[in-house]
């Protein structure tokens, strides 16, 4: 089965969706994730992901496509921009 997951956060950020996707891939499903550049919880893009350096990668059998994102940072305005 082909499964598409659209979520704001994915590995290396610590969220349960990571485990779910990896288990589905291990069972033979074709799993693809569309997500933003990792920046949670610090509000800064993780090293190695700046400038959209790794837009497409495979992590533990899961295809991951990263879209540009405004880092979360602090404050209500920055959080709203991040969610937008």
PyMOL Python script that loads the backbone (N, CA, C, O; Angstrom):
from pymol import cmd

cmd.read_pdbstr("""\
ATOM      1  N   UNK A   1       0.843  -1.171   0.000  1.00  0.00           N
ATOM      2  CA  UNK A   1       0.000   0.000   0.000  1.00  0.00           C
ATOM      3  C   UNK A   1       0.894   1.241   0.000  1.00  0.00           C
ATOM      4  O   UNK A   1       1.938   1.257   0.652  1.00  0.00           O
ATOM      5  N   UNK A   2       0.486   2.270  -0.725  1.00  0.00           N
ATOM      6  CA  UNK A   2       1.203   3.539  -0.727  1.00  0.00           C
ATOM      7  C   UNK A   2       0.551   4.466   0.289  1.00  0.00           C
ATOM      8  O   UNK A   2      -0.665   4.656   0.278  1.00  0.00           O
ATOM      9  N   UNK A   3       1.366   5.042   1.165  1.00  0.00           N
ATOM     10  CA  UNK A   3       0.855   5.898   2.236  1.00  0.00           C
ATOM     11  C   UNK A   3       1.587   7.232   2.189  1.00  0.00           C
ATOM     12  O   UNK A   3       2.817   7.273   2.159  1.00  0.00           O
ATOM     13  N   UNK A   4       0.826   8.318   2.183  1.00  0.00           N
ATOM     14  CA  UNK A   4       1.386   9.661   2.228  1.00  0.00           C
ATOM     15  C   UNK A   4       1.037  10.284   3.574  1.00  0.00           C
ATOM     16  O   UNK A   4      -0.129  10.314   3.967  1.00  0.00           O
ATOM     17  N   UNK A   5       2.042  10.776   4.272  1.00  0.00           N
ATOM     18  CA  UNK A   5       1.853  11.441   5.552  1.00  0.00           C
ATOM     19  C   UNK A   5       2.272  12.893   5.377  1.00  0.00           C
ATOM     20  O   UNK A   5       3.393  13.172   4.952  1.00  0.00           O
ATOM     21  N   UNK A   6       1.381  13.812   5.699  1.00  0.00           N
ATOM     22  CA  UNK A   6       1.675  15.240   5.647  1.00  0.00           C
ATOM     23  C   UNK A   6       1.657  15.728   7.085  1.00  0.00           C
ATOM     24  O   UNK A   6       0.623  15.686   7.752  1.00  0.00           O
ATOM     25  N   UNK A   7       2.815  16.196   7.564  1.00  0.00           N
ATOM     26  CA  UNK A   7       2.903  16.643   8.951  1.00  0.00           C
ATOM     27  C   UNK A   7       3.951  17.754   9.056  1.00  0.00           C
ATOM     28  O   UNK A   7       4.843  17.861   8.215  1.00  0.00           O
ATOM     29  N   UNK A   8       3.832  18.558  10.078  1.00  0.00           N
ATOM     30  CA  UNK A   8       4.752  19.674  10.237  1.00  0.00           C
ATOM     31  C   UNK A   8       6.112  19.216  10.752  1.00  0.00           C
ATOM     32  O   UNK A   8       7.137  19.804  10.407  1.00  0.00           O
ATOM     33  N   UNK A   9       6.126  18.186  11.563  1.00  0.00           N
ATOM     34  CA  UNK A   9       7.374  17.738  12.197  1.00  0.00           C
ATOM     35  C   UNK A   9       7.647  16.279  11.869  1.00  0.00           C
ATOM     36  O   UNK A   9       6.740  15.448  11.873  1.00  0.00           O
ATOM     37  N   UNK A  10       8.909  15.981  11.584  1.00  0.00           N
ATOM     38  CA  UNK A  10       9.331  14.596  11.354  1.00  0.00           C
ATOM     39  C   UNK A  10      10.798  14.485  11.743  1.00  0.00           C
ATOM     40  O   UNK A  10      11.470  15.496  11.947  1.00  0.00           O
ATOM     41  N   UNK A  11      11.291  13.261  11.846  1.00  0.00           N
ATOM     42  CA  UNK A  11      12.660  12.996  12.262  1.00  0.00           C
ATOM     43  C   UNK A  11      13.639  13.981  11.612  1.00  0.00           C
ATOM     44  O   UNK A  11      13.528  14.215  10.408  1.00  0.00           O
ATOM     45  N   UNK A  12      14.567  14.553  12.328  1.00  0.00           N
ATOM     46  CA  UNK A  12      15.086  14.198  13.647  1.00  0.00           C
ATOM     47  C   UNK A  12      14.326  14.803  14.824  1.00  0.00           C
ATOM     48  O   UNK A  12      14.780  14.693  15.963  1.00  0.00           O
ATOM     49  N   UNK A  13      13.194  15.429  14.581  1.00  0.00           N
ATOM     50  CA  UNK A  13      12.399  15.971  15.678  1.00  0.00           C
ATOM     51  C   UNK A  13      11.701  14.809  16.398  1.00  0.00           C
ATOM     52  O   UNK A  13      11.292  13.842  15.755  1.00  0.00           O
ATOM     53  N   UNK A  14      11.563  14.897  17.717  1.00  0.00           N
ATOM     54  CA  UNK A  14      11.063  13.763  18.508  1.00  0.00           C
ATOM     55  C   UNK A  14       9.532  13.684  18.566  1.00  0.00           C
ATOM     56  O   UNK A  14       8.917  14.201  19.499  1.00  0.00           O
ATOM     57  N   UNK A  15       8.920  13.034  17.566  1.00  0.00           N
ATOM     58  CA  UNK A  15       7.468  12.883  17.556  1.00  0.00           C
ATOM     59  C   UNK A  15       7.095  11.441  17.239  1.00  0.00           C
ATOM     60  O   UNK A  15       7.847  10.739  16.563  1.00  0.00           O
ATOM     61  N   UNK A  16       5.947  10.999  17.719  1.00  0.00           N
ATOM     62  CA  UNK A  16       5.507   9.608  17.560  1.00  0.00           C
ATOM     63  C   UNK A  16       5.267   9.216  16.110  1.00  0.00           C
ATOM     64  O   UNK A  16       5.337   8.033  15.774  1.00  0.00           O
ATOM     65  N   UNK A  17       4.987  10.180  15.252  1.00  0.00           N
ATOM     66  CA  UNK A  17       4.726   9.852  13.846  1.00  0.00           C
ATOM     67  C   UNK A  17       5.940   9.171  13.208  1.00  0.00           C
ATOM     68  O   UNK A  17       5.792   8.391  12.267  1.00  0.00           O
ATOM     69  N   UNK A  18       7.136   9.466  13.719  1.00  0.00           N
ATOM     70  CA  UNK A  18       8.360   8.839  13.198  1.00  0.00           C
ATOM     71  C   UNK A  18       8.268   7.318  13.323  1.00  0.00           C
ATOM     72  O   UNK A  18       8.514   6.596  12.357  1.00  0.00           O
ATOM     73  N   UNK A  19       7.917   6.840  14.504  1.00  0.00           N
ATOM     74  CA  UNK A  19       7.842   5.404  14.772  1.00  0.00           C
ATOM     75  C   UNK A  19       6.754   4.752  13.924  1.00  0.00           C
ATOM     76  O   UNK A  19       6.964   3.677  13.363  1.00  0.00           O
ATOM     77  N   UNK A  20       5.600   5.396  13.830  1.00  0.00           N
ATOM     78  CA  UNK A  20       4.496   4.853  13.045  1.00  0.00           C
ATOM     79  C   UNK A  20       4.901   4.672  11.583  1.00  0.00           C
ATOM     80  O   UNK A  20       4.660   3.617  10.995  1.00  0.00           O
ATOM     81  N   UNK A  21       5.512   5.693  11.003  1.00  0.00           N
ATOM     82  CA  UNK A  21       5.938   5.613   9.601  1.00  0.00           C
ATOM     83  C   UNK A  21       6.973   4.521   9.386  1.00  0.00           C
ATOM     84  O   UNK A  21       6.897   3.776   8.409  1.00  0.00           O
ATOM     85  N   UNK A  22       7.936   4.420  10.288  1.00  0.00           N
ATOM     86  CA  UNK A  22       8.976   3.399  10.153  1.00  0.00           C
ATOM     87  C   UNK A  22       8.403   1.988  10.275  1.00  0.00           C
ATOM     88  O   UNK A  22       8.835   1.081   9.564  1.00  0.00           O
ATOM     89  N   UNK A  23       7.437   1.800  11.170  1.00  0.00           N
ATOM     90  CA  UNK A  23       6.826   0.471  11.314  1.00  0.00           C
ATOM     91  C   UNK A  23       6.014   0.097  10.080  1.00  0.00           C
ATOM     92  O   UNK A  23       6.022  -1.059   9.657  1.00  0.00           O
ATOM     93  N   UNK A  24       5.318   1.066   9.504  1.00  0.00           N
ATOM     94  CA  UNK A  24       4.573   0.796   8.278  1.00  0.00           C
ATOM     95  C   UNK A  24       5.518   0.440   7.137  1.00  0.00           C
ATOM     96  O   UNK A  24       5.230  -0.468   6.356  1.00  0.00           O
ATOM     97  N   UNK A  25       6.635   1.142   7.034  1.00  0.00           N
ATOM     98  CA  UNK A  25       7.630   0.841   5.990  1.00  0.00           C
ATOM     99  C   UNK A  25       8.236  -0.540   6.212  1.00  0.00           C
ATOM    100  O   UNK A  25       8.473  -1.272   5.251  1.00  0.00           O
ATOM    101  N   UNK A  26       8.487  -0.902   7.466  1.00  0.00           N
ATOM    102  CA  UNK A  26       9.059  -2.209   7.781  1.00  0.00           C
ATOM    103  C   UNK A  26       8.099  -3.340   7.415  1.00  0.00           C
ATOM    104  O   UNK A  26       8.533  -4.460   7.145  1.00  0.00           O
ATOM    105  N   UNK A  27       6.809  -3.055   7.405  1.00  0.00           N
ATOM    106  CA  UNK A  27       5.803  -4.057   7.025  1.00  0.00           C
ATOM    107  C   UNK A  27       5.619  -4.154   5.515  1.00  0.00           C
ATOM    108  O   UNK A  27       4.777  -4.912   5.034  1.00  0.00           O
ATOM    109  N   UNK A  28       6.410  -3.383   4.768  1.00  0.00           N
ATOM    110  CA  UNK A  28       6.375  -3.479   3.319  1.00  0.00           C
ATOM    111  C   UNK A  28       5.581  -2.397   2.615  1.00  0.00           C
ATOM    112  O   UNK A  28       5.468  -2.422   1.390  1.00  0.00           O
ATOM    113  N   UNK A  29       5.029  -1.450   3.351  1.00  0.00           N
ATOM    114  CA  UNK A  29       4.283  -0.369   2.729  1.00  0.00           C
ATOM    115  C   UNK A  29       5.249   0.688   2.195  1.00  0.00           C
ATOM    116  O   UNK A  29       6.343   0.868   2.730  1.00  0.00           O
ATOM    117  N   UNK A  30       4.838   1.375   1.148  1.00  0.00           N
ATOM    118  CA  UNK A  30       5.628   2.467   0.592  1.00  0.00           C
ATOM    119  C   UNK A  30       5.157   3.754   1.266  1.00  0.00           C
ATOM    120  O   UNK A  30       4.067   4.248   0.977  1.00  0.00           O
ATOM    121  N   UNK A  31       5.982   4.293   2.164  1.00  0.00           N
ATOM    122  CA  UNK A  31       5.599   5.446   2.976  1.00  0.00           C
ATOM    123  C   UNK A  31       6.386   6.670   2.521  1.00  0.00           C
ATOM    124  O   UNK A  31       7.611   6.631   2.399  1.00  0.00           O
ATOM    125  N   UNK A  32       5.656   7.757   2.274  1.00  0.00           N
ATOM    126  CA  UNK A  32       6.278   9.035   1.921  1.00  0.00           C
ATOM    127  C   UNK A  32       5.766  10.091   2.899  1.00  0.00           C
ATOM    128  O   UNK A  32       4.586  10.113   3.247  1.00  0.00           O
ATOM    129  N   UNK A  33       6.667  10.960   3.331  1.00  0.00           N
ATOM    130  CA  UNK A  33       6.326  12.023   4.275  1.00  0.00           C
ATOM    131  C   UNK A  33       6.647  13.368   3.635  1.00  0.00           C
ATOM    132  O   UNK A  33       7.734  13.555   3.088  1.00  0.00           O
ATOM    133  N   UNK A  34       5.707  14.302   3.702  1.00  0.00           N
ATOM    134  CA  UNK A  34       5.939  15.686   3.297  1.00  0.00           C
ATOM    135  C   UNK A  34       5.919  16.499   4.585  1.00  0.00           C
ATOM    136  O   UNK A  34       4.930  16.489   5.319  1.00  0.00           O
ATOM    137  N   UNK A  35       7.011  17.199   4.854  1.00  0.00           N
ATOM    138  CA  UNK A  35       7.163  17.904   6.123  1.00  0.00           C
ATOM    139  C   UNK A  35       8.002  19.157   5.930  1.00  0.00           C
ATOM    140  O   UNK A  35       8.488  19.428   4.832  1.00  0.00           O
ATOM    141  N   UNK A  36       8.166  19.912   6.995  1.00  0.00           N
ATOM    142  CA  UNK A  36       9.007  21.103   6.954  1.00  0.00           C
ATOM    143  C   UNK A  36      10.422  20.796   7.388  1.00  0.00           C
ATOM    144  O   UNK A  36      10.725  19.684   7.820  1.00  0.00           O
ATOM    145  N   UNK A  37      11.280  21.778   7.272  1.00  0.00           N
ATOM    146  CA  UNK A  37      12.658  21.625   7.743  1.00  0.00           C
ATOM    147  C   UNK A  37      12.634  21.524   9.266  1.00  0.00           C
ATOM    148  O   UNK A  37      11.885  22.252   9.919  1.00  0.00           O
ATOM    149  N   UNK A  38      13.445  20.632   9.842  1.00  0.00           N
ATOM    150  CA  UNK A  38      13.395  20.425  11.291  1.00  0.00           C
ATOM    151  C   UNK A  38      13.853  21.663  12.058  1.00  0.00           C
ATOM    152  O   UNK A  38      14.911  22.230  11.786  1.00  0.00           O
ATOM    153  N   UNK A  39      13.016  22.072  13.039  1.00  0.00           N
ATOM    154  CA  UNK A  39      13.358  23.253  13.839  1.00  0.00           C
ATOM    155  C   UNK A  39      12.762  23.203  15.240  1.00  0.00           C
ATOM    156  O   UNK A  39      12.905  24.164  15.997  1.00  0.00           O
ATOM    157  N   UNK A  40      12.100  22.112  15.603  1.00  0.00           N
ATOM    158  CA  UNK A  40      11.462  22.009  16.911  1.00  0.00           C
ATOM    159  C   UNK A  40      12.394  21.303  17.883  1.00  0.00           C
ATOM    160  O   UNK A  40      13.009  20.326  17.455  1.00  0.00           O
ATOM    161  N   UNK A  41      12.563  21.677  19.103  1.00  0.00           N
ATOM    162  CA  UNK A  41      11.881  22.728  19.849  1.00  0.00           C
ATOM    163  C   UNK A  41      12.660  24.040  19.921  1.00  0.00           C
ATOM    164  O   UNK A  41      12.135  25.030  20.430  1.00  0.00           O
ATOM    165  N   UNK A  42      13.902  24.071  19.424  1.00  0.00           N
ATOM    166  CA  UNK A  42      14.743  25.258  19.586  1.00  0.00           C
ATOM    167  C   UNK A  42      14.291  26.464  18.765  1.00  0.00           C
ATOM    168  O   UNK A  42      14.577  27.605  19.129  1.00  0.00           O
ATOM    169  N   UNK A  43      13.592  26.218  17.669  1.00  0.00           N
ATOM    170  CA  UNK A  43      13.171  27.319  16.804  1.00  0.00           C
ATOM    171  C   UNK A  43      14.239  27.722  15.812  1.00  0.00           C
ATOM    172  O   UNK A  43      14.160  28.797  15.217  1.00  0.00           O
ATOM    173  N   UNK A  44      15.231  26.878  15.625  1.00  0.00           N
ATOM    174  CA  UNK A  44      16.305  27.105  14.647  1.00  0.00           C
ATOM    175  C   UNK A  44      16.379  25.874  13.744  1.00  0.00           C
ATOM    176  O   UNK A  44      16.238  24.742  14.208  1.00  0.00           O
ATOM    177  N   UNK A  45      16.600  26.107  12.458  1.00  0.00           N
ATOM    178  CA  UNK A  45      16.750  24.985  11.530  1.00  0.00           C
ATOM    179  C   UNK A  45      17.959  24.155  11.970  1.00  0.00           C
ATOM    180  O   UNK A  45      19.026  24.702  12.250  1.00  0.00           O
ATOM    181  N   UNK A  46      17.784  22.835  12.028  1.00  0.00           N
ATOM    182  CA  UNK A  46      18.852  21.937  12.475  1.00  0.00           C
ATOM    183  C   UNK A  46      20.057  22.017  11.536  1.00  0.00           C
ATOM    184  O   UNK A  46      19.901  22.242  10.336  1.00  0.00           O
ATOM    185  N   UNK A  47      21.262  21.833  12.089  1.00  0.00           N
ATOM    186  CA  UNK A  47      22.472  21.826  11.253  1.00  0.00           C
ATOM    187  C   UNK A  47      22.364  20.758  10.153  1.00  0.00           C
ATOM    188  O   UNK A  47      21.920  19.636  10.398  1.00  0.00           O
ATOM    189  N   UNK A  48      22.774  21.132   8.957  1.00  0.00           N
ATOM    190  CA  UNK A  48      22.725  20.222   7.822  1.00  0.00           C
ATOM    191  C   UNK A  48      21.452  20.350   7.009  1.00  0.00           C
ATOM    192  O   UNK A  48      21.362  19.808   5.907  1.00  0.00           O
ATOM    193  N   UNK A  49      20.471  21.058   7.537  1.00  0.00           N
ATOM    194  CA  UNK A  49      19.206  21.244   6.829  1.00  0.00           C
ATOM    195  C   UNK A  49      19.012  22.685   6.384  1.00  0.00           C
ATOM    196  O   UNK A  49      17.999  23.007   5.762  1.00  0.00           O
ATOM    197  N   UNK A  50      19.968  23.560   6.694  1.00  0.00           N
ATOM    198  CA  UNK A  50      19.832  24.974   6.330  1.00  0.00           C
ATOM    199  C   UNK A  50      19.846  25.136   4.817  1.00  0.00           C
ATOM    200  O   UNK A  50      20.490  24.370   4.100  1.00  0.00           O
ATOM    201  N   UNK A  51      19.130  26.138   4.352  1.00  0.00           N
ATOM    202  CA  UNK A  51      19.134  26.426   2.914  1.00  0.00           C
ATOM    203  C   UNK A  51      18.536  25.322   2.083  1.00  0.00           C
ATOM    204  O   UNK A  51      18.853  25.182   0.901  1.00  0.00           O
ATOM    205  N   UNK A  52      17.673  24.536   2.692  1.00  0.00           N
ATOM    206  CA  UNK A  52      17.002  23.446   1.994  1.00  0.00           C
ATOM    207  C   UNK A  52      18.020  22.449   1.425  1.00  0.00           C
ATOM    208  O   UNK A  52      17.849  21.916   0.329  1.00  0.00           O
ATOM    209  N   UNK A  53      19.087  22.214   2.208  1.00  0.00           N
ATOM    210  CA  UNK A  53      20.179  21.357   1.758  1.00  0.00           C
ATOM    211  C   UNK A  53      19.734  19.917   1.499  1.00  0.00           C
ATOM    212  O   UNK A  53      20.180  19.299   0.532  1.00  0.00           O
ATOM    213  N   UNK A  54      18.873  19.384   2.341  1.00  0.00           N
ATOM    214  CA  UNK A  54      18.418  18.002   2.157  1.00  0.00           C
ATOM    215  C   UNK A  54      16.908  17.996   1.979  1.00  0.00           C
ATOM    216  O   UNK A  54      16.167  17.685   2.911  1.00  0.00           O
ATOM    217  N   UNK A  55      16.460  18.336   0.791  1.00  0.00           N
ATOM    218  CA  UNK A  55      15.020  18.407   0.532  1.00  0.00           C
ATOM    219  C   UNK A  55      14.410  17.019   0.422  1.00  0.00           C
ATOM    220  O   UNK A  55      13.270  16.810   0.838  1.00  0.00           O
ATOM    221  N   UNK A  56      15.145  16.079  -0.126  1.00  0.00           N
ATOM    222  CA  UNK A  56      14.656  14.709  -0.288  1.00  0.00           C
ATOM    223  C   UNK A  56      15.666  13.744   0.304  1.00  0.00           C
ATOM    224  O   UNK A  56      16.860  13.817   0.011  1.00  0.00           O
ATOM    225  N   UNK A  57      15.176  12.836   1.143  1.00  0.00           N
ATOM    226  CA  UNK A  57      16.049  11.835   1.739  1.00  0.00           C
ATOM    227  C   UNK A  57      15.216  10.622   2.122  1.00  0.00           C
ATOM    228  O   UNK A  57      13.989  10.694   2.180  1.00  0.00           O
ATOM    229  N   UNK A  58      15.882   9.524   2.380  1.00  0.00           N
ATOM    230  CA  UNK A  58      15.228   8.309   2.862  1.00  0.00           C
ATOM    231  C   UNK A  58      15.761   8.042   4.259  1.00  0.00           C
ATOM    232  O   UNK A  58      16.968   7.918   4.469  1.00  0.00           O
ATOM    233  N   UNK A  59      14.835   7.956   5.216  1.00  0.00           N
ATOM    234  CA  UNK A  59      15.202   7.726   6.610  1.00  0.00           C
ATOM    235  C   UNK A  59      14.522   6.443   7.074  1.00  0.00           C
ATOM    236  O   UNK A  59      13.296   6.388   7.175  1.00  0.00           O
ATOM    237  N   UNK A  60      15.306   5.425   7.352  1.00  0.00           N
ATOM    238  CA  UNK A  60      14.787   4.135   7.829  1.00  0.00           C
ATOM    239  C   UNK A  60      13.653   3.602   6.956  1.00  0.00           C
ATOM    240  O   UNK A  60      12.643   3.116   7.465  1.00  0.00           O
ATOM    241  N   UNK A  61      13.828   3.696   5.641  1.00  0.00           N
ATOM    242  CA  UNK A  61      12.865   3.160   4.697  1.00  0.00           C
ATOM    243  C   UNK A  61      11.716   4.085   4.354  1.00  0.00           C
ATOM    244  O   UNK A  61      10.835   3.709   3.580  1.00  0.00           O
ATOM    245  N   UNK A  62      11.701   5.284   4.910  1.00  0.00           N
ATOM    246  CA  UNK A  62      10.635   6.251   4.668  1.00  0.00           C
ATOM    247  C   UNK A  62      11.178   7.372   3.792  1.00  0.00           C
ATOM    248  O   UNK A  62      12.182   7.999   4.132  1.00  0.00           O
ATOM    249  N   UNK A  63      10.506   7.628   2.650  1.00  0.00           N
ATOM    250  CA  UNK A  63      10.916   8.752   1.793  1.00  0.00           C
ATOM    251  C   UNK A  63      10.410  10.042   2.425  1.00  0.00           C
ATOM    252  O   UNK A  63       9.230  10.159   2.756  1.00  0.00           O
ATOM    253  N   UNK A  64      11.307  11.009   2.590  1.00  0.00           N
ATOM    254  CA  UNK A  64      10.957  12.266   3.242  1.00  0.00           C
ATOM    255  C   UNK A  64      11.247  13.426   2.292  1.00  0.00           C
ATOM    256  O   UNK A  64      12.356  13.555   1.773  1.00  0.00           O
ATOM    257  N   UNK A  65      10.238  14.264   2.071  1.00  0.00           N
ATOM    258  CA  UNK A  65      10.414  15.490   1.287  1.00  0.00           C
ATOM    259  C   UNK A  65      10.193  16.664   2.227  1.00  0.00           C
ATOM    260  O   UNK A  65       9.141  16.770   2.856  1.00  0.00           O
ATOM    261  N   UNK A  66      11.182  17.545   2.324  1.00  0.00           N
ATOM    262  CA  UNK A  66      11.105  18.695   3.228  1.00  0.00           C
ATOM    263  C   UNK A  66      10.836  19.969   2.442  1.00  0.00           C
ATOM    264  O   UNK A  66      11.467  20.240   1.420  1.00  0.00           O
ATOM    265  N   UNK A  67       9.887  20.737   2.947  1.00  0.00           N
ATOM    266  CA  UNK A  67       9.530  22.023   2.359  1.00  0.00           C
ATOM    267  C   UNK A  67      10.118  23.136   3.213  1.00  0.00           C
ATOM    268  O   UNK A  67      10.293  22.957   4.418  1.00  0.00           O
ATOM    269  N   UNK A  68      10.428  24.286   2.610  1.00  0.00           N
ATOM    270  CA  UNK A  68      10.931  25.413   3.404  1.00  0.00           C
ATOM    271  C   UNK A  68       9.897  25.818   4.457  1.00  0.00           C
ATOM    272  O   UNK A  68       8.689  25.733   4.232  1.00  0.00           O
ATOM    273  N   UNK A  69      10.398  26.257   5.600  1.00  0.00           N
ATOM    274  CA  UNK A  69       9.507  26.641   6.694  1.00  0.00           C
ATOM    275  C   UNK A  69      10.133  27.794   7.472  1.00  0.00           C
ATOM    276  O   UNK A  69      11.355  27.883   7.589  1.00  0.00           O
ATOM    277  N   UNK A  70       9.295  28.667   7.997  1.00  0.00           N
ATOM    278  CA  UNK A  70       9.775  29.731   8.889  1.00  0.00           C
ATOM    279  C   UNK A  70       9.970  29.097  10.264  1.00  0.00           C
ATOM    280  O   UNK A  70       9.015  28.555  10.822  1.00  0.00           O
ATOM    281  N   UNK A  71      11.178  29.148  10.826  1.00  0.00           N
ATOM    282  CA  UNK A  71      11.413  28.517  12.126  1.00  0.00           C
ATOM    283  C   UNK A  71      10.442  29.014  13.190  1.00  0.00           C
ATOM    284  O   UNK A  71      10.006  30.164  13.155  1.00  0.00           O
ATOM    285  N   UNK A  72      10.109  28.149  14.125  1.00  0.00           N
ATOM    286  CA  UNK A  72       9.123  28.405  15.156  1.00  0.00           C
ATOM    287  C   UNK A  72       9.480  29.580  16.056  1.00  0.00           C
ATOM    288  O   UNK A  72       8.649  30.459  16.281  1.00  0.00           O
ATOM    289  N   UNK A  73      10.694  29.606  16.569  1.00  0.00           N
ATOM    290  CA  UNK A  73      11.185  30.643  17.487  1.00  0.00           C
ATOM    291  C   UNK A  73      10.191  30.935  18.609  1.00  0.00           C
ATOM    292  O   UNK A  73       9.304  30.122  18.869  1.00  0.00           O
ATOM    293  N   UNK A  74      10.324  32.092  19.285  1.00  0.00           N
ATOM    294  CA  UNK A  74       9.443  32.421  20.413  1.00  0.00           C
ATOM    295  C   UNK A  74       8.493  33.539  20.033  1.00  0.00           C
ATOM    296  O   UNK A  74       8.792  34.362  19.168  1.00  0.00           O
ATOM    297  N   UNK A  75       7.345  33.557  20.692  1.00  0.00           N
ATOM    298  CA  UNK A  75       6.367  34.605  20.471  1.00  0.00           C
ATOM    299  C   UNK A  75       5.222  34.138  19.595  1.00  0.00           C
ATOM    300  O   UNK A  75       5.389  33.279  18.730  1.00  0.00           O
ATOM    301  N   UNK A  76       4.051  34.722  19.835  1.00  0.00           N
ATOM    302  CA  UNK A  76       2.838  34.324  19.129  1.00  0.00           C
ATOM    303  C   UNK A  76       2.928  34.618  17.630  1.00  0.00           C
ATOM    304  O   UNK A  76       2.481  33.811  16.816  1.00  0.00           O
ATOM    305  N   UNK A  77       3.496  35.757  17.263  1.00  0.00           N
ATOM    306  CA  UNK A  77       3.586  36.110  15.847  1.00  0.00           C
ATOM    307  C   UNK A  77       4.443  35.102  15.091  1.00  0.00           C
ATOM    308  O   UNK A  77       4.037  34.616  14.035  1.00  0.00           O
ATOM    309  N   UNK A  78       5.635  34.780  15.623  1.00  0.00           N
ATOM    310  CA  UNK A  78       6.536  33.831  14.956  1.00  0.00           C
ATOM    311  C   UNK A  78       5.901  32.444  14.871  1.00  0.00           C
ATOM    312  O   UNK A  78       6.079  31.739  13.877  1.00  0.00           O
ATOM    313  N   UNK A  79       5.169  32.054  15.899  1.00  0.00           N
ATOM    314  CA  UNK A  79       4.493  30.760  15.871  1.00  0.00           C
ATOM    315  C   UNK A  79       3.420  30.753  14.794  1.00  0.00           C
ATOM    316  O   UNK A  79       3.266  29.757  14.087  1.00  0.00           O
ATOM    317  N   UNK A  80       2.679  31.842  14.656  1.00  0.00           N
ATOM    318  CA  UNK A  80       1.640  31.919  13.623  1.00  0.00           C
ATOM    319  C   UNK A  80       2.266  31.839  12.229  1.00  0.00           C
ATOM    320  O   UNK A  80       1.731  31.169  11.346  1.00  0.00           O
ATOM    321  N   UNK A  81       3.389  32.516  12.035  1.00  0.00           N
ATOM    322  CA  UNK A  81       4.088  32.457  10.748  1.00  0.00           C
ATOM    323  C   UNK A  81       4.562  31.034  10.483  1.00  0.00           C
ATOM    324  O   UNK A  81       4.484  30.556   9.352  1.00  0.00           O
ATOM    325  N   UNK A  82       5.049  30.360  11.510  1.00  0.00           N
ATOM    326  CA  UNK A  82       5.510  28.979  11.387  1.00  0.00           C
ATOM    327  C   UNK A  82       4.353  28.058  10.966  1.00  0.00           C
ATOM    328  O   UNK A  82       4.530  27.199  10.102  1.00  0.00           O
ATOM    329  N   UNK A  83       3.195  28.233  11.560  1.00  0.00           N
ATOM    330  CA  UNK A  83       2.046  27.381  11.222  1.00  0.00           C
ATOM    331  C   UNK A  83       1.508  27.681   9.827  1.00  0.00           C
ATOM    332  O   UNK A  83       1.001  26.793   9.142  1.00  0.00           O
ATOM    333  N   UNK A  84       1.623  28.938   9.415  1.00  0.00           N
ATOM    334  CA  UNK A  84       1.127  29.330   8.115  1.00  0.00           C
ATOM    335  C   UNK A  84       1.901  28.615   7.032  1.00  0.00           C
ATOM    336  O   UNK A  84       1.631  28.813   5.848  1.00  0.00           O
TER     337      UNK A  84
END
""", "prot")
cmd.dss("prot")
cmd.show_as("cartoon", "prot")
cmd.util.cbc("prot")
cmd.orient("prot")
